[in-house]
Amino acid sequence: MHGFLAWMYASALGHFMRESGPWTYAIVNLAHILGVASLFGSVLILDLRLLGVWRRTPLAVLTHVAVPVAAGGFGLATLSGIGLLAANATEYVGNPFFYVKFPAIAIGLVNAFVVSVSPAWEAASGTRELTAIENRQLALMGATSLACWLTAIGAGRMIGYW
Amino acid sequence: MEQTLSSRSLTVGGALVVALFLMILPASAHHGWGGYQDEDFQLSGTVESPVSLAGPHATMKIRAENQVWDITLSPPARTERAGLKEGVIPVGAKVTVFGHRHRDPKRFEVKTERVNWNGRLFNVYPDRS
Protein backbone atom coordinates (compact mmCIF):
# COMPACT_ATOMS: atom_id res chain seq x y z
CA MET A 1 0.00 0.00 0.00
CA HIS A 2 2.82 2.38 0.87
CA GLY A 3 4.50 1.70 -2.47
CA PHE A 4 1.30 2.43 -4.35
CA LEU A 5 0.72 5.67 -2.42
CA ALA A 6 4.34 6.74 -3.00
CA TRP A 7 3.83 6.10 -6.72
CA MET A 8 0.61 8.17 -6.66
CA TYR A 9 2.40 11.00 -4.86
CA ALA A 10 5.25 11.06 -7.38
CA SER A 11 2.94 10.79 -10.41
CA ALA A 12 2.38 13.62 -12.89
CA LEU A 13 -1.08 14.06 -11.39
CA GLY A 14 0.42 14.41 -7.90
CA HIS A 15 2.81 17.08 -9.14
CA PHE A 16 0.02 18.89 -10.95
CA MET A 17 -2.18 18.87 -7.83
CA ARG A 18 0.60 20.32 -5.69
CA GLU A 19 2.27 22.72 -8.09
CA SER A 20 -0.40 24.33 -10.24
CA GLY A 21 -1.43 27.18 -7.99
CA PRO A 22 -3.08 27.73 -4.63
CA TRP A 23 -6.65 27.09 -5.84
CA THR A 24 -6.15 23.71 -7.53
CA TYR A 25 -6.79 21.58 -4.46
CA ALA A 26 -9.80 23.69 -3.47
CA ILE A 27 -11.42 23.41 -6.91
CA VAL A 28 -10.84 19.65 -7.17
CA ASN A 29 -12.19 19.34 -3.63
CA LEU A 30 -15.30 21.23 -4.74
CA ALA A 31 -15.79 18.77 -7.61
CA HIS A 32 -15.42 15.91 -5.13
CA ILE A 33 -18.11 17.35 -2.88
CA LEU A 34 -20.48 17.88 -5.82
CA GLY A 35 -19.88 14.29 -6.93
CA VAL A 36 -20.47 12.89 -3.45
CA ALA A 37 -23.59 15.05 -3.00
CA SER A 38 -25.06 13.83 -6.30
CA LEU A 39 -24.21 10.22 -5.49
CA PHE A 40 -25.50 10.23 -1.94
CA GLY A 41 -28.59 12.33 -2.65
CA SER A 42 -29.82 9.94 -5.31
CA VAL A 43 -28.73 6.81 -3.45
CA LEU A 44 -30.56 8.02 -0.34
CA ILE A 45 -33.82 8.33 -2.26
CA LEU A 46 -33.40 4.89 -3.85
CA ASP A 47 -32.43 3.20 -0.59
CA LEU A 48 -35.31 4.71 1.36
CA ARG A 49 -37.65 3.49 -1.38
CA LEU A 50 -36.13 0.01 -1.13
CA LEU A 51 -36.66 0.19 2.64
CA GLY A 52 -40.35 0.75 2.06
CA VAL A 53 -40.77 4.53 2.10
CA TRP A 54 -42.85 6.04 -0.75
CA ARG A 55 -44.12 2.60 -1.76
CA ARG A 56 -46.85 4.14 -3.90
CA THR A 57 -44.20 5.68 -6.14
CA PRO A 58 -43.19 3.00 -8.66
CA LEU A 59 -39.54 2.03 -8.24
CA ALA A 60 -39.03 2.31 -12.00
CA VAL A 61 -39.92 6.01 -11.85
CA LEU A 62 -37.26 6.65 -9.21
CA THR A 63 -34.55 4.50 -10.80
CA HIS A 64 -35.07 6.23 -14.13
CA VAL A 65 -33.90 9.53 -12.65
CA ALA A 66 -31.80 8.54 -9.63
CA VAL A 67 -29.52 5.87 -11.11
CA PRO A 68 -27.95 8.12 -13.80
CA VAL A 69 -27.41 10.90 -11.22
CA ALA A 70 -25.82 8.41 -8.82
CA ALA A 71 -23.56 7.00 -11.53
CA GLY A 72 -22.55 10.47 -12.73
CA GLY A 73 -21.87 11.57 -9.16
CA PHE A 74 -19.79 8.47 -8.52
CA GLY A 75 -17.76 9.14 -11.66
CA LEU A 76 -17.11 12.76 -10.70
CA ALA A 77 -16.23 11.81 -7.13
CA THR A 78 -13.86 9.09 -8.34
CA LEU A 79 -12.02 11.28 -10.84
CA SER A 80 -11.65 14.20 -8.42
CA GLY A 81 -10.86 11.81 -5.58
CA ILE A 82 -7.89 10.35 -7.46
CA GLY A 83 -6.52 13.90 -7.78
CA LEU A 84 -7.03 14.66 -4.08
CA LEU A 85 -5.41 11.36 -3.15
CA ALA A 86 -2.40 11.95 -5.39
CA ALA A 87 -1.80 15.42 -3.89
CA ASN A 88 -0.83 14.06 -0.47
CA ALA A 89 -0.92 10.30 -1.02
CA THR A 90 1.89 9.34 1.34
CA GLU A 91 0.24 11.18 4.25
CA TYR A 92 -2.53 8.61 4.38
CA VAL A 93 -0.29 5.71 5.38
CA GLY A 94 -1.54 4.56 8.78
CA ASN A 95 -4.68 6.71 8.72
CA PRO A 96 -7.36 4.31 10.03
CA PHE A 97 -10.24 6.13 8.31
CA PHE A 98 -8.50 5.60 4.97
CA TYR A 99 -8.67 1.84 5.49
CA VAL A 100 -12.37 2.06 6.37
CA LYS A 101 -13.42 4.30 3.48
CA PHE A 102 -12.23 2.27 0.51
CA PRO A 103 -13.51 -1.15 1.64
CA ALA A 104 -16.88 0.54 2.33
CA ILE A 105 -16.91 1.87 -1.24
CA ALA A 106 -15.98 -1.56 -2.59
CA ILE A 107 -18.79 -3.26 -0.65
CA GLY A 108 -21.19 -0.51 -1.72
CA LEU A 109 -20.32 -1.14 -5.38
CA VAL A 110 -20.68 -4.92 -5.03
CA ASN A 111 -24.03 -4.38 -3.30
CA ALA A 112 -25.20 -2.07 -6.11
CA PHE A 113 -24.21 -4.74 -8.62
CA VAL A 114 -26.05 -7.45 -6.67
CA VAL A 115 -29.15 -5.24 -6.51
CA SER A 116 -29.04 -4.58 -10.24
CA VAL A 117 -28.92 -8.27 -11.18
CA SER A 118 -31.42 -9.48 -8.57
CA PRO A 119 -34.76 -10.89 -9.82
CA ALA A 120 -36.52 -8.62 -7.30
CA TRP A 121 -35.03 -5.50 -8.91
CA GLU A 122 -35.94 -6.79 -12.34
CA ALA A 123 -39.52 -7.44 -11.23
CA ALA A 124 -39.74 -4.06 -9.51
CA SER A 125 -39.09 -2.33 -12.81
CA GLY A 126 -42.72 -3.07 -13.56
CA THR A 127 -42.95 -6.60 -14.88
CA ARG A 128 -44.90 -8.09 -11.94
CA GLU A 129 -45.87 -7.74 -8.29
CA LEU A 130 -43.09 -8.41 -5.79
CA THR A 131 -43.37 -11.19 -3.26
CA ALA A 132 -42.95 -10.43 0.45
CA ILE A 133 -39.56 -12.15 0.41
CA GLU A 134 -38.42 -10.03 -2.53
CA ASN A 135 -39.52 -6.88 -0.74
CA ARG A 136 -37.44 -7.93 2.25
CA GLN A 137 -34.46 -8.67 -0.01
CA LEU A 138 -34.69 -5.22 -1.55
CA ALA A 139 -35.02 -3.64 1.90
CA LEU A 140 -31.93 -5.51 3.10
CA MET A 141 -29.92 -4.40 0.08
CA GLY A 142 -31.16 -0.83 0.53
CA ALA A 143 -30.04 -0.87 4.17
CA THR A 144 -26.66 -2.32 3.15
CA SER A 145 -26.25 0.41 0.54
CA LEU A 146 -27.09 3.15 3.02
CA ALA A 147 -24.67 1.71 5.58
CA CYS A 148 -21.87 1.46 3.01
CA TRP A 149 -22.20 4.98 1.63
CA LEU A 150 -22.68 6.58 5.04
CA THR A 151 -19.58 4.74 6.25
CA ALA A 152 -17.59 5.75 3.16
CA ILE A 153 -18.58 9.41 3.46
CA GLY A 154 -18.16 9.49 7.23
CA ALA A 155 -14.73 7.85 7.12
CA GLY A 156 -13.76 9.98 4.13
CA ARG A 157 -14.52 13.17 5.98
CA MET A 158 -12.67 11.96 9.08
CA ILE A 159 -9.47 11.23 7.09
CA GLY A 160 -8.59 14.92 7.24
CA TYR A 161 -9.15 15.10 10.97
CA TRP A 162 -6.86 12.25 11.95
CA MET B 1 -51.18 1.63 5.45
CA GLU B 2 -50.47 5.34 5.37
CA GLN B 3 -49.92 5.19 9.12
CA THR B 4 -47.27 2.46 8.95
CA LEU B 5 -45.56 4.17 6.03
CA SER B 6 -45.11 7.49 7.78
CA SER B 7 -44.00 5.89 11.06
CA ARG B 8 -41.48 3.84 9.14
CA SER B 9 -40.21 6.98 7.37
CA LEU B 10 -39.84 8.61 10.76
CA THR B 11 -37.85 5.67 12.11
CA VAL B 12 -35.53 5.60 9.11
CA GLY B 13 -35.17 9.38 9.13
CA GLY B 14 -34.44 9.37 12.86
CA ALA B 15 -31.79 6.67 12.47
CA LEU B 16 -30.16 8.72 9.72
CA VAL B 17 -30.03 11.85 11.85
CA VAL B 18 -28.48 9.88 14.73
CA ALA B 19 -25.90 8.37 12.37
CA LEU B 20 -24.98 11.79 11.02
CA PHE B 21 -24.55 13.23 14.52
CA LEU B 22 -22.33 10.31 15.49
CA MET B 23 -20.14 11.04 12.48
CA ILE B 24 -19.87 14.73 13.31
CA LEU B 25 -18.89 14.22 16.96
CA PRO B 26 -15.18 13.33 16.66
CA ALA B 27 -14.54 16.12 14.14
CA SER B 28 -12.21 18.24 16.20
CA ALA B 29 -8.63 17.53 15.28
CA HIS B 30 -6.57 18.29 12.19
CA HIS B 31 -8.34 21.07 10.32
CA GLY B 32 -9.58 22.98 13.34
CA TRP B 33 -7.46 24.03 16.29
CA GLY B 34 -8.93 21.46 18.68
CA GLY B 35 -6.15 18.95 17.99
CA TYR B 36 -3.50 21.45 19.06
CA GLN B 37 -2.43 22.66 22.48
CA ASP B 38 -4.05 25.82 23.78
CA GLU B 39 -0.71 27.29 24.88
CA ASP B 40 1.30 29.38 22.43
CA PHE B 41 4.26 27.53 20.99
CA GLN B 42 7.39 28.99 19.43
CA LEU B 43 10.08 27.15 17.50
CA SER B 44 13.25 28.25 15.73
CA GLY B 45 15.05 26.15 13.16
CA THR B 46 16.34 25.94 9.62
CA VAL B 47 14.15 25.32 6.60
CA GLU B 48 14.44 21.66 5.62
CA SER B 49 11.72 21.62 2.98
CA PRO B 50 10.47 24.92 1.53
CA VAL B 51 6.96 26.35 1.62
CA SER B 52 4.54 24.31 -0.50
CA LEU B 53 1.21 25.80 -1.52
CA ALA B 54 -0.35 22.39 -2.11
CA GLY B 55 -3.72 21.92 -0.42
CA PRO B 56 -5.54 21.60 1.82
CA HIS B 57 -3.01 23.56 3.89
CA ALA B 58 0.26 25.15 2.88
CA THR B 59 3.18 23.41 4.59
CA MET B 60 6.91 23.53 5.18
CA LYS B 61 9.38 21.54 7.24
CA ILE B 62 12.00 22.94 9.56
CA ARG B 63 14.80 21.25 11.47
CA ALA B 64 15.26 22.18 15.09
CA GLU B 65 17.62 20.34 17.46
CA ASN B 66 17.99 17.41 15.04
CA GLN B 67 14.25 16.96 14.77
CA VAL B 68 12.28 17.71 11.61
CA TRP B 69 9.00 19.48 12.35
CA ASP B 70 5.94 19.70 10.13
CA ILE B 71 4.86 23.32 9.90
CA THR B 72 1.20 23.50 8.94
CA LEU B 73 0.23 26.93 7.60
CA SER B 74 -3.15 28.35 6.56
CA PRO B 75 -4.88 27.30 3.32
CA PRO B 76 -2.71 27.98 0.23
CA ALA B 77 -4.48 31.12 -0.99
CA ARG B 78 -4.42 32.71 2.48
CA THR B 79 -0.76 31.83 3.02
CA GLU B 80 0.02 33.42 -0.33
CA ARG B 81 -1.96 36.57 0.57
CA ALA B 82 0.20 36.84 3.68
CA GLY B 83 3.17 37.19 1.30
CA LEU B 84 4.48 33.72 1.99
CA LYS B 85 4.76 32.46 -1.58
CA GLU B 86 6.69 29.41 -2.69
CA GLY B 87 10.39 30.18 -3.00
CA VAL B 88 10.35 33.29 -0.80
CA ILE B 89 12.22 31.60 2.06
CA PRO B 90 15.23 29.61 0.84
CA VAL B 91 16.09 26.14 2.10
CA GLY B 92 18.53 26.34 5.01
CA ALA B 93 17.27 29.76 6.12
CA LYS B 94 16.75 30.28 9.84
CA VAL B 95 13.12 30.89 10.72
CA THR B 96 11.00 31.20 13.84
CA VAL B 97 7.41 30.00 13.81
CA PHE B 98 4.66 30.92 16.26
CA GLY B 99 1.56 28.80 16.72
CA HIS B 100 0.32 25.76 18.57
CA ARG B 101 1.91 22.35 18.91
CA HIS B 102 0.00 19.16 18.19
CA ARG B 103 -1.54 17.68 21.34
CA ASP B 104 0.13 14.34 20.67
CA PRO B 105 3.69 14.76 22.04
CA LYS B 106 4.92 12.08 19.62
CA ARG B 107 3.91 14.25 16.69
CA PHE B 108 6.25 17.07 15.78
CA GLU B 109 3.78 19.39 14.12
CA VAL B 110 3.07 23.06 14.67
CA LYS B 111 -0.16 24.61 13.40
CA THR B 112 1.40 27.93 12.60
CA GLU B 113 -0.06 31.42 12.84
CA ARG B 114 3.05 33.47 12.04
CA VAL B 115 6.46 32.88 10.46
CA ASN B 116 9.41 35.19 11.07
CA TRP B 117 12.29 35.12 8.62
CA ASN B 118 15.06 37.63 8.21
CA GLY B 119 13.09 40.39 9.94
CA ARG B 120 9.95 39.74 7.88
CA LEU B 121 6.78 38.55 9.59
CA PHE B 122 4.32 36.47 7.59
CA ASN B 123 0.97 36.52 9.39
CA VAL B 124 -0.78 33.54 7.79
CA TYR B 125 -3.67 33.65 10.29
CA PRO B 126 -4.28 37.39 10.64
CA ASP B 127 -7.61 36.78 12.41
CA ARG B 128 -5.75 35.00 15.23
CA SER B 129 -3.69 37.57 17.10
Interface residues (C-beta under 8 A of the other chain):
Chain A: M17 R18 E19 G21 P22 W23 T24 Y25 A26 N29 L48 L51 G52 V53 W54 R55 A87 N88 L146 L150 I153 G154 R157 M158 G160 Y161 W162
Chain B: L5 R8 S9 V12 L16 A19 L20 M23 P26 A27 S28 A29 H30 H31 G32 G35 S52 L53 A54 G55 P56 A58 P75 P76 A77 T79 E80
